[in-house]
Amino acid sequence: MPEPESRTAPVPAPGEPLPLGVELTPTGHPAVDAGLARLAALDGVPTDAHVAVYEDVHQRLADTLAALDRD
């Protein structure tokens, strides 16, 4: 009989970043959800790579809010 499939995440090698495991809930707004997807992609990525993504997501969200004011 085959063994049941494990549902635990693989353990990173020493020195590799640990995933946060934060689940993001879609908002239903495509622009916001695209930003959330970018943040989700950072899970397990070294922190020195985060700054550019944070800045990009911040700008996207600011643009989205500004567009709401124009409507």
C-alpha positions as CSV (number, residue, x, y, z in Angstrom):
1,M,0.0,0.0,0.0
2,P,1.4,3.4,-0.9
3,E,2.2,5.8,1.9
4,P,0.0,9.0,2.2
5,E,1.3,12.1,0.6
6,S,2.9,14.5,3.0
7,R,1.4,18.0,3.1
8,T,4.2,19.7,5.0
9,A,6.4,22.2,3.2
10,P,10.0,21.2,2.5
11,V,12.6,22.3,5.0
12,P,14.9,24.9,3.5
13,A,18.7,24.4,3.6
14,P,20.6,26.1,6.4
15,G,21.0,29.8,5.6
16,E,18.0,29.9,3.2
17,P,15.1,32.1,4.1
18,L,12.1,30.4,5.7
19,P,8.7,30.9,4.1
20,L,6.2,32.9,6.2
21,G,3.3,30.8,5.1
22,V,0.9,33.8,5.2
23,E,-2.2,33.2,3.1
24,L,-3.5,36.1,1.1
25,T,-7.3,36.5,0.5
26,P,-8.2,37.8,-3.0
27,T,-10.1,41.1,-2.9
28,G,-11.9,40.8,-6.2
29,H,-10.2,43.9,-7.5
30,P,-7.7,42.9,-10.3
31,A,-5.1,45.6,-9.6
32,V,-5.1,44.9,-5.9
33,D,-5.0,41.1,-6.4
34,A,-2.0,41.5,-8.8
35,G,-0.2,43.4,-6.0
36,L,-1.0,40.7,-3.5
37,A,0.3,38.0,-5.9
38,R,3.6,39.9,-6.2
39,L,3.9,39.9,-2.4
40,A,3.0,36.2,-2.2
41,A,5.8,35.5,-4.6
42,L,8.3,36.9,-2.1
43,D,7.7,34.0,0.4
44,G,11.0,32.3,0.9
45,V,13.0,34.9,-1.1
46,P,15.9,36.7,0.6
47,T,14.9,40.0,2.1
48,D,17.4,42.0,0.1
49,A,15.1,41.3,-2.9
50,H,12.0,42.5,-1.2
51,V,12.5,46.3,-1.4
52,A,12.0,46.7,-5.1
53,V,8.8,44.6,-5.0
54,Y,7.5,46.5,-2.0
55,E,8.1,49.8,-3.8
56,D,6.4,48.5,-6.9
57,V,3.3,47.2,-5.0
58,H,3.1,50.4,-3.1
59,Q,3.1,52.4,-6.3
60,R,0.5,50.2,-7.9
61,L,-1.8,50.5,-4.8
62,A,-1.3,54.3,-4.7
63,D,-2.2,54.5,-8.4
64,T,-5.3,52.3,-7.8
65,L,-6.5,54.6,-5.0
66,A,-5.8,57.7,-7.1
67,A,-7.9,56.2,-9.9
68,L,-10.8,55.8,-7.5
69,D,-10.7,59.5,-6.7
70,R,-10.9,60.3,-10.4
71,D,-13.9,58.1,-11.0
